[in-house]
Amino acid sequence: MADLIEQFATYFSFPFVRYALIVGVLISLCSSLLGVTLVLKRFSFIGDGLSHVAFGALAIATVLKTSNTMFVVLPLTVLCAVLILAAGNKTKIKGDAAVAMISVSALALGYLLMNVFSTAANVSGDVCSTLFGSVSILTLTKGEVWLCAALSIIVVAIFIFFYNKIFAVTFDQDFAHSSGTNAAALNLLLAVIIAVIIVLAMNLVGSLLISALIIFPALSAMRLFKSFFSVTVCSAALSVVCSVTGLLISIISGTPVGSTIVAADLAAFIIFCAAGAVKKRLHA
């Protein structure tokens, strides 16, 4: 145990490890807050679809050789979030079909662009790292950490400020609309926030695993709690714990960061399912 504590102390002395932990905590907190709403509204597939879009946008940024890919990936992902929402509401292509069409197209075009225009020696390795996460979380600069912190504060502030309206839209959109809430505008705001979270989370878990970061904590919390507030608080706390645990295990054991974090979320989900079953038996 003493050796392990000493090892952790050594790792924490490096700025890149501290940066990774800060970003991991912020991203997991933001994703869990919106995850509860997405699961309850049955919009989980939007997160998965936008993660594919983010991969395609990253491929475009790579081809253009931009110094900061965030300035390309974030606007394109937000734009596609708006298009997905509009396509699901106003055109003949509804709901999951619109998401599938846009996300699969972005994924395929992104991989095509990276193969045709990339000058890297190991294109497959770069694609795999982008999809499943890599050590990029450990190469964050101070500027990227500040940008993540600023966007995370905005996301949390919006969630707190619009908490009552988000609650109303989550459970009964028609009632929320009749009570004066602009449900369409709020759904658009949520879609934009989800896009921001997905772009931020790409360095942490990779584009294909982002949806797990959004969905697992919410599903786990729902095994034990019933109220929206309790589920949200538990989901946020659990997401932070799982991200930090997965990140620390990854650093020590050398396993892929994204996969390790998702494995921690999966383990927590199994534990919460068992605890929920025991709780149900005790109250039966």
NUSE-34261 format. One record per residue: x, y, z of N, C-alpha, C in turn. Coordinates in steps of 0.001 Angstrom, whole numbers, padded with zeros to 6 digits, always signed. Layout:
N
XYZXYZXYZ;...
This chain:
284
+000830-001210+000000+000000+000000+000000+000866+001262+000000;+001936+001227+000808+002823+002390+000876+003474+002650-000477;+003859+001549-001164+004465+001706-002489+003466+002308-003478;+002194+001895-003372+001168+002411-004268+000937+003904-004026;+000888+004294-002756+000706+005710-002421+001883+006532-002928;+003080+005993-002780+004272+006688-003264+004247+006819-004791;+003749+005766-005446+003650+005796-006903+002656+006861-007364;+001512+006928-006676+000524+007965-006992+001103+009358-006768;+001831+009525-005657+002434+010826-005360+003409+011240-006455;+004138+010266-006987+005082+010550-008076+004351+010984-009331;+003276+010264-009653+002498+010611-010851+001858+011993-010718;+001334+012302-009530+000661+013587-009336+001625+014764-009368;+002904+014489-009282+003876+015579-009365+004040+016093-010788;+003541+015321-011762+003626+015737-013160+002387+016556-013534;+002564+017708-014154+001418+018562-014510+000436+017871-015448;+000915+017052-016405+000001+016454-017376-000975+015486-016717;-000560+014850-015621-001463+013957-014892-002538+014771-014184;-002147+015869-013588-003126+016736-012914-004101+017324-013937;-003597+017731-015090-004463+018255-016141-005481+017199-016580;-005003+015968-016751-005884+014882-017195-006990+014626-016183;-006653+014647-014899-007650+014416-013857-008679+015551-013811;-008208+016787-013951-009131+017932-013936-010112+017835-015088;-009604+017584-016289-010463+017481-017465-011399+016282-017347;-010878+015158-016835-011714+013971-016653-012886+014220-015724;-012631+014905-014621-013692+015223-013665-014728+016150-014290;-014272+017186-014980-015188+018157-015589-016061+017510-016659;-015454+016702-017522-016203+016071-018604-017212+015067-018060;-016791+014261-017101-017699+013258-016535-018861+013917-015809;-018607+015046-015143-019672+015776-014453-020698+016300-015455;-020232+016946-016511-021147+017529-017502-021936+016451-018232;-021272+015381-018623-021951+014330-019375-023014+013634-018539;-022759+013470-017257-023737+012787-016397-024978+013638-016161;-024811+014958-016089-025961+015833-015873-026951+015736-017022;-026443+015763-018246-027318+015671-019419-027734+014230-019693;-026959+013282-019191-027263+011869-019437-028604+011444-018869;-028955+011947-017699-030237+011589-017081-031395+012018-017976;-031321+013254-018480-032376+013758-019365-032441+012957-020661;-031286+012639-021232-031260+011888-022489-031870+010500-022331;-031540+009835-021231-032075+008489-020995-033581+008537-020789;-034049+009476-019982-035481+009561-019693-036291+009983-020914;-035710+010828-021779-036398+011258-022992-036199+010271-024146;-035457+009195-023876-035125+008200-024898-034403+008835-026086;-033460+009728-025760-032647+010395-026770-031194+009920-026715;-030970+008759-026107-029601+008286-025926-028872+008136-027252;-029609+007787-028300-028989+007554-029598-028411+008836-030194;-028897+010005-029746-028366+011265-030261-026901+011424-029853;-026591+011076-028614-025206+011143-028157-024295+010245-028967;-024762+009045-029265-023973+008109-030056-023788+008636-031478;-024878+009181-032043-024790+009707-033401-023847+010889-033508;-023921+011806-032554-023057+012983-032595-021595+012627-032365;-021335+011533-031659-019950+011109-031471-019333+010695-032810;-020131+010076-033679-019654+009732-035022-019422+010995-035845;-020318+011946-035685-020167+013224-036389-018867+013911-035964;-018576+013873-034672-017353+014497-034159-016109+013848-034764;-016167+012542-034988-015046+011854-035632-014851+012368-037055;-015960+012500-037804-015865+013027-039154-015326+014442-039179;-015780+015274-038225-015299+016655-038139-013812+016693-037804;-013372+015777-036940-011953+015714-036594-011111+015322-037809;-011658+014434-038636-010953+014045-039860-010782+015246-040781;-011820+016067-040901-011740+017278-041725-010684+018226-041174;-010672+018394-039847-009682+019275-039219-008269+018750-039441;-008118+017435-039413-006806+016825-039643-006333+017055-041074;-007247+016891-042028-006913+017106-043438-006535+018567-043691;-007267+019480-043042-006990+020908-043201-005743+021346-042438;-005226+020450-041570-004012+020698-040782-004156+021939-039908;-005303+022047-039255-005545+023180-038364-004725+023021-037088;-004266+024126-036559-003429+024085-035355-004227+023665-034132;-005498+024064-034085-006374+023670-032983-007646+023074-033571;-007792+021762-033477-008921+021069-034108-010260+021458-033486;-010232+021985-032256-011473+022353-031568-012275+023372-032366;-011577+024286-033071-012260+025356-033807-012969+024825-035050;-012661+023615-035473-013354+022993-036596-014373+021978-036087;-013958+021152-035134-014806+020057-034658-016043+020581-033929;-015872+021561-033060-016998+022056-032259-018103+022682-033116;-017801+023613-034022-018893+024196-034836-019590+023162-035718;-018835+022232-036324-019445+021235-037197-020335+020279-036413;-019910+019895-035219-020713+018987-034397-021983+019676-033913;-021862+020938-033505-023045+021707-033093-024014+021863-034260;-023479+022152-035454-024321+022288-036646-025082+021003-036938;-024408+019869-036832-025059+018581-037082-026094+018259-036002;-025845+018702-034772-026833+018513-033710-028123+019254-034044;-027974+020467-034558-029144+021252-034969-029847+020591-036147;-029072+020085-037112-029647+019424-038281-030389+018152-037900;-029819+017381-036967-030473+016150-036513-031805+016467-035852;-031805+017499-035010-033043+017886-034328-034083+018376-035335;-033646+019179-036305-034568+019694-037315-035084+018573-038213;-034198+017639-038569-034601+016525-039421-035605+015627-038720;-035421+015471-037409-036341+014615-036663-037709+015236-036478;-037786+016572-036559-039059+017251-036282-039843+017674-037520;-039138+018021-038609-039823+018699-039701-039793+017985-041039;-038960+016982-041216-038857+016350-042518-039454+014956-042483;-039386+014318-043646-039930+012964-043741-039001+011926-043107;-037755+012322-042832-036806+011413-042185-036903+011635-040686;-037471+010714-039971-037782+010915-038570-036764+010278-037620;-036643+010884-036432-035971+010319-035272-034681+009581-035527;-034683+008280-035183-033468+007493-035240-032945+007326-036656;-033820+007396-037668-033367+007288-039057-032494+008479-039427;-032875+009681-038986-032080+010881-039261-030721+010798-038575;-030718+010336-037334-029469+010196-036592-028557+009182-037274;-029124+008033-037653-028335+006983-038296-027741+007467-039611;-028527+008168-040399-028061+008635-041701-026895+009614-041552;-027042+010606-040671-026007+011620-040504-024759+011037-039845;-024943+010213-038814-023796+009694-038068-022974+008704-038885;-023647+007796-039587-022929+006818-040395-022209+007497-041556;-022852+008484-042162-022213+009225-043252-020959+009937-042761;-021057+010581-041596-019904+011290-041033-018773+010334-040700;-019114+009172-040135-018105+008182-039774-017386+007656-041018;-018164+007325-042046-017584+006780-043272-016732+007825-043995;-017257+009048-044132-016508+010105-044815-015244+010483-044043;-015334+010474-042709-014157+010775-041897-013048+009771-042103;-013401+008488-042111-012398+007437-042324-011822+007523-043736;-012688+007838-044707-012239+007979-046090-011245+009128-046225;-011565+010264-045628-010677+011426-045706-009328+011147-045054;-009348+010479-043912-008101+010187-043208-007224+009224-043995;-007832+008345-044784-007059+007416-045611-006539+008074-046880;-007360+008920-047508-006991+009520-048788-005962+010636-048622;-006156+011490-047586-005331+012684-047474-004279+012618-046368;-004337+011608-045521-003399+011562-044397-001986+011256-044874;-001014+011899-044222+000399+011645-044519+001057+010835-043406;+000251+010407-042419+000784+009626-041300+001152+008227-041758;+002143+007656-041098+002595+006317-041469+001631+005238-040989;+000919+005517-039896+000023+004520-039313-001386+005099-039223;-002095+005121-040350-003445+005680-040383-004403+004875-039529;-004298+003546-039619-005190+002678-038837-005021+002909-037342;-003782+003119-036909-003534+003389-035499-004123+004709-035060;-004009+005731-035922-004586+007042-035606-006105+006963-035510;-006717+006220-036447-008173+006072-036440-008623+005325-035192;-007916+004255-034857-008275+003457-033674-008159+004299-032400;-007119+005114-032314-006941+005969-031137-008051+006999-031027;-008467+007544-032189-009540+008531-032185-010866+007906-031788;-011121+006685-032248-012392+006025-031975-012494+005519-030540;-011407+005003-030002-011463+004345-028694-010674+005062-027603;-010152+006225-027905-009393+006945-026896-007927+006572-026948;-007095+007489-026518-005658+007252-026561-005011+007988-025400;-003717+008193-025521-003002+008908-024461-003083+010416-024647;-003925+010875-025600-004023+012321-025839-004517+013073-024615;-005259+012385-023757-005719+013009-022525-004540+013365-021631;-003398+012680-021834-002211+012927-021027-001260+013925-021687;-001690+014506-022800-000849+015483-023487-001553+016843-023584;-002503+017079-022694-003252+018331-022718-002370+019508-022304;-002574+020633-022962-001867+021847-022588-002703+022627-021573;-002072+023604-020937-002795+024412-019963-003932+025168-020626;-003722+025634-021868-004781+026336-022587-005992+025459-022840;-005762+024191-023196-006863+023259-023446-007619+022964-022160;-006901+022893-021055-007551+022669-019758-008435+023853-019393;-007946+025066-019616-008743+026258-019327-009977+026339-020220;-009818+025966-021489-010954+025964-022405-011999+024950-021958;-011559+023775-021566-012475+022745-021072-013174+023213-019804;-012419+023862-018918-013002+024360-017666-014061+025419-017940;-013773+026325-018875-014718+027388-019196-016005+026820-019790;-015870+025910-020746-017057+025298-021364-017847+024466-020353;-017141+023786-019459-017811+022971-018448-018604+023838-017475;-018031+024968-017085-018734+025889-016188-020003+026406-016859;-019903+026717-018155-021077+027187-018897-022161+026115-018937;-021763+024866-019195-022724+023756-019260-023428+023567-017921;-022658+023530-016836-023231+023333-015500-024137+024515-015133;-023714+025727-015459-024519+026920-015148-025847+026887-015898;-025813+026501-017162-027048+026409-017953-027974+025358-017370;-027407+024219-016971-028230+023141-016399-028901+023600-015109;-028151+024272-014252-028708+024747-012979-029764+025824-013218;-029468+026762-014125-030379+027870-014387-031697+027387-014998;-031618+026396-015895-032810+025895-016570-033295+024568-015971;-032889+024283-014728-033191+022974-014131-034690+022670-014152;-035506+023608-013704-036951+023357-013633-037553+023121-015019;-037102+023896-016001-037618+023724-017358-037144+022413-017974;-035891+022046-017697-035377+020760-018186-036158+019613-017563;-036460+019748-016276-037262+018736-015581-038629+018594-016240;-039259+019722-016534-040599+019690-017136-040574+019077-018535;-039615+019483-019339-039514+018973-020706-039155+017490-020713;-038381+017059-019736-037965+015657-019673-039154+014726-019476;-040087+015107-018616-041175+014204-018259-042459+014446-019050;-042730+015696-019413-043976+015972-020142-043781+017221-020987;-043374+017017-022231-043068+018140-023104-044315+018951-023435;-045444+018287-023592-046695+018995-023902-047114+019902-022753;-047001+019374-021515-047339+020194-020347-046387+021372-020220;-045090+021123-020471-044108+022203-020387-044429+023298-021403;-044843+022889-022590-045190+023861-023634-046430+024662-023243;-047432+023975-022692-048671+024660-022306-048471+025602-021122;-047429+025348-020324-047168+026199-019160-046278+027396-019501;-045939+027522-020781-045184+028695-021207-043736+028438-021559;-043268+027213-021394-041887+026875-021726-041746+026644-023226;-040752+027249-023816-040475+027046-025238-039712+025730-025374;-040464+024633-025516-039863+023301-025521-038913+023110-026693;-039268+023650-027848-038421+023496-029039-037066+024170-028829;-037089+025390-028270-035837+026113-028027-035000+025410-026968;-035654+024851-025954-034933+024151-024895-034305+022867-025430;-035034+022145-026276-034474+020940-026897-033274+021283-027767;-033349+022411-028458-032226+022865-029275-031025+023193-028399;-031277+023858-027274-030204+024183-026339-029550+022913-025804;-030362+021914-025460-029825+020643-024971-028983+019953-026034;-029443+020000-027288-028692+019378-028379-027326+020039-028548;-027285+021363-028449-026028+022097-028571-025083+021746-027413;-025643+021673-026195-024823+021327-025027-024263+019914-025168;-025082+018994-025638-024630+017613-025837-023479+017577-026838;-023597+018371-027902-022529+018430-028902-021229+018939-028279;-021328+019956-027436-020145+020496-026756-019512+019439-025865;-020326+018729-025103-019810+017689-024207-019111+016592-024989;-019682+016197-026101-019100+015121-026912-017742+015534-027464;-017638+016766-027926-016354+017254-028435-015313+017273-027321;-015712+017699-026138-014786+017728-025003-014353+016323-024598;-015270+015366-024735-014992+014008-024252-014191+013161-025228;-013975+013651-026441-013264+012844-027424-011857+012486-026968;-011158+013423-026340-009808+013135-025859-009803+012158-024693;-010925+012091-023970-010976+011255-022772-011265+009797-023094;-012323+009528-023845-012730+008136-024071-012813+007755-025546;-012569+008690-026465-012702+008361-027876-014129+008533-028354;-014295+008721-029655-015615+009076-030184-016632+007944-030089;-016195+006686-030137-017156+005584-030097-017620+005237-028689;-016880+005677-027680-017201+005302-026302-017858+006436-025519;-018069+007581-026167-018615+008740-025460-020009+008471-024913;-020834+007780-025704-022211+007531-025272-022252+006741-023972;-021262+005879-023747-021213+005121-022496-020999+006051-021310;-020180+007079-021510-019916+008051-020448-021174+008835-020094;-022055+009015-021074-023297+009753-020868-024376+008867-020251;-024470+007620-020703-025613+006765-020370-025411+005943-019102;-024234+005341-018928-024025+004399-017823-024302+004983-016436;-023757+006175-016094-024020+006710-014753-025507+006923-014482;-026240+007410-015493-027684+007631-015318-028415+006313-015086;-028102+005310-015885-028752+004013-015730-028420+003381-014378;-027181+003552-013939-026780+003012-012639-027552+003672-011507;-027628+005008-011548-028334+005747-010489-029800+005374-010427;-030395+005062-011570-031816+004710-011618-032109+003353-010983;-031081+002560-010768-031291+001265-010097-031625+001449-008626;-031167+002566-008033-031357+002772-006594-032296+003936-006259;-032349+004939-007117-033121+006138-006801-034239+006345-007812;-035266+007084-007391-036442+007277-008239-036677+008739-008623;-036348+009673-007748-036609+011077-008051-035558+011619-009018;-035964+012594-009814-035081+013175-010815-033854+013804-010158;-034048+014529-009077-032932+015183-008393-031946+014161-007836;-032458+013120-007169-031583+012104-006579-030795+011357-007644;-031463+011030-008739-030789+010336-009833-029694+011208-010433;-029990+012497-010609-029008+013412-011193-027778+013556-010303;-027984+013742-009005-026866+013898-008064-026031+012625-008005;-026704+011486-007889-025990+010207-007822-025227+009942-009118;-025866+010241-010242-025228+010042-011537-023962+010880-011666;-024032+012133-011237-022869+013019-011316-021724+012519-010443;-022050+012149-009198-021017+011655-008280-020396+010356-008798;-021247+009453-009268-020759+008159-009758-019890+008333-011000;-020296+009229-011890-019534+009458-013111-018135+009981-012801;-018049+010911-011860-016748+011462-011474-015865+010383-010864;-016430+009573-009966-015665+008508-009308-015152+007498-010332;-016016+007092-011257-015628+006098-012267-014554+006649-013208;-014668+007911-013582-013679+008510-014478-012316+008613-013804;-012302+009077-012566-011042+009192-011835-010433+007810-011605;-011266+006842-011208-010779+005483-010988-010208+004885-012262;-010962+005003-013352-010492+004458-014615-009223+005118-015101;-009141+006434-014920-007960+007169-015359-006721+006766-014556;-006875+006629-013246-005744+006231-012396-005284+004806-012708;-006248+003902-012899-005898+002523-013262-005168+002494-014596;-005642+003301-015527-005022+003359-016852-003582+003857-016769;-003357+004880-015965-002011+005449-015840-001043+004433-015232;-001520+003716-014206-000653+002766-013516-000405+001507-014338;-001476+000960-014933-001368-000329-015627-001056-000205-017108;-001182+001018-017665-000883+001207-019075-001988+000759-020015;-003200+000606-019514-004326+000196-020352-004909+001416-021072;-005675+001217-022160-006292+002351-022865-007202+003149-021937;-007073+004465-021975-007801+005322-021048-009308+005176-021209;-009793+005334-022446-011237+005290-022687-011857+003968-022291;-011248+002882-022699-011791+001554-022394-011788+001282-020898;-010762+001745-020207-010675+001522-018753-011763+002296-018019;-012020+003529-018440-013076+004329-017811-014444+003692-018044;-014702+003249-019274-015982+002605-019575-016123+001295-018800;-015013+000562-018645-015049-000671-017852-015409-000367-016395;-014892+000740-015868-015236+001155-014506-016720+001507-014407;-017245+002185-015431-018673+002505-015460-019524+001237-015532;-019077+000267-016314-019798-000994-016429-019797-001747-015097;-018650-001763-014423-018561-002422-013117-019500-001750-012110;-019548-000423-012144-020445+000305-011245-021902-000018-011552;-022229-000134-012839-023599-000468-013231-023996-001842-012694;-023106-002801-012791-023389-004151-012279-023600-004118-010765;-022747-003364-010064-022872-003246-008607-024197-002591-008229;-024574-001542-008933-025821-000839-008637-027032-001707-008974;-026917-002515-010022-028011-003442-010349-028211-004444-009224;-027100-004970-008695-027182-005921-007585-027746-005243-006337;-027287-004021-006065-027792-003289-004907-029271-002971-005064;-029694-002637-006291-031100-002372-006538-031964-003601-006334;-031441-004767-006742-032185-006016-006550-032335-006334-005071;-031262-006106-004304-031323-006341-002848-032307-005378-002198;-032277-004120-002604-033190-003118-002059-034649-003492-002352;-034889-003996-003545-036249-004382-003929-036738-005552-003098;-035828-006497-002827-036207-007651-002005-036527-007243-000573;-035718-006296-000042-035926-005859+001336-037234-005117+001513;-037694-004439+000451-038928-003671+000536-040136-004438+000004;-039896-005667-000384-041002-006473-000936-041935-006939+000185;
